[in-house]
Amino acid sequence: MTVRDLARKCIRDIISYEPGKPIEELKRELGIKSVIKLASNENPVGLSPKALSAILKAAKNVNRYPDGNSFYLREKLSKFLGVGKNEIIFGNGSNEIIEFVVRAYLDAGEEVVISEPTFLIYKIVVAIQGGKSVIVPLKNFTYDLPAMKKAITPNTKIVFISNPNNPTGTSVGRKEFEEFLKGLPRNVIVIVDEAYNEFVERKDFPKALDYINKANVIVLRTFSKAHGLSGLRIGYGVAKPELIEYMEKVRQPFNINLLAQVAALASLEDIKFIDGIRRLVLKEKHSIYNSLDKMGIDYVKSDTNFILINVKRNSREVFNEMLKQGVIVRDMAAYDLKNYIRVTVGKKTENERFIKILKKIVDSR
Ligand SMILES: Cc1ncc(COP(=O)(O)O)c(C=O)c1O
């Protein structure tokens, strides 16, 4: 018997999620000093100064376990969102909320409707649980909600909608979303992942929070993106209390660390700062669009802080060439987008450096 035989059947063939390369690792590997990371859709500026001082102040208390119910953060967030305190669950990143839903609600063999390409974690978490992913391809880089609805069978338990979608940056509008929810079987849970909601520009964006009482809708949000707290790992889910109740049963009592709780609370109190991040990111995104237009390079218009770019050649090669020059982007080969890279909108100087290198690579063809 091999170790593979010991592993649960459903996890043997999972391809692990490959995170973006950390800056320090690349500096070590290449022996270069100046590295910029435009690979993991992080906020390029940093966290709110108020969040930073809250972290520093709380750091001396880390000999104690954190508040297992995130009492003060919960109170703040419930007012901020206008939802009940029992309609919120906190996770170690919104990634953990994905696990909560699947662990609480999906039995082995049940089906989950997932689009492709989308956030890779959905499929992995479903596989770990022994669930069956039913894949519905994107249409024009966008979620095809009518086709996803058609894919629902009596054995379907969950549908994942990343709105906007990672890695394409596209979103679905209110009309399509409402049409999707109409007449949905009552045994189906719809997870709407809004990790990038702060960056959405379209006017008819359907905030999933408005629908939590109309169907089994669970909204996922995160402090990792606009709030700049990726390193602390904190996200949350919002749903009706009955749905939250079973997710709470599979949550570890101290999953949200003490520093994350105070930082997230302070960040919610500094919404002016977050608005500033939004404005900066959108301005820079449009400036990257302009540069790409001038170079005649195709890309997908995005409602997020990243852009999917068609480099019209092997994306691995482009990724490696950029890496050698100290710019980390995301190679989209793992998402079956072989000629595409995904670039996170960075600071002005970072974006200019990225564009300069991209131009060199394109010109050298
Ligand atoms: C669509 C989507 N959902 C969720 C996450 C995970 O975020 P968190 O850091 O909150 O776990 C990401 C991160 O890249 C994402 O792109």
The ligand as an SDF file (V2000), in Angstrom:
LIG
                    3D

 16 16  0  0  0  0  0  0  0  0999 V2000
  -12.8890   35.7720   -6.1380 C   0  0  0  0  0  0  0  0  0  0  0  0
  -12.1110   35.6430   -4.8780 C   0  0  0  0  0  0  0  0  0  0  0  0
  -12.7120   35.2020   -3.7830 N   0  0  0  0  0  0  0  0  0  0  0  0
  -12.0650   35.0720   -2.6250 C   0  0  0  0  0  0  0  0  0  0  0  0
  -10.7340   35.3680   -2.5240 C   0  0  0  0  0  0  0  0  0  0  0  0
  -10.0400   35.0900   -1.2350 C   0  0  0  0  0  0  0  0  0  0  0  0
   -9.8600   36.1470   -0.4630 O   0  0  0  0  0  0  0  0  0  0  0  0
   -9.4110   36.0280    1.0590 P   0  0  0  0  0  0  0  0  0  0  0  0
   -8.0710   36.6410    1.1190 O   0  0  0  0  0  0  0  0  0  0  0  0
  -10.4560   36.7980    1.7790 O   0  0  0  0  0  0  0  0  0  0  0  0
   -9.4150   34.5840    1.4630 O   0  0  0  0  0  0  0  0  0  0  0  0
  -10.0440   35.8310   -3.6310 C   0  0  0  0  0  0  0  0  0  0  0  0
   -8.6120   36.1250   -3.5320 C   0  0  0  0  0  0  0  0  0  0  0  0
   -7.8990   36.3500   -4.4430 O   0  0  0  0  0  0  0  0  0  0  0  0
  -10.7520   35.9690   -4.8420 C   0  0  0  0  0  0  0  0  0  0  0  0
  -10.1330   36.3750   -5.9520 O   0  0  0  0  0  0  0  0  0  0  0  0
  1  2  1  0
  2  3  1  0
  2 15  2  0
  3  4  2  0
  4  5  1  0
  5  6  1  0
  5 12  2  0
  6  7  1  0
  7  8  1  0
  8  9  2  0
  8 10  1  0
  8 11  1  0
 12 13  1  0
 12 15  1  0
 13 14  2  0
 15 16  1  0
M  END
$$$$
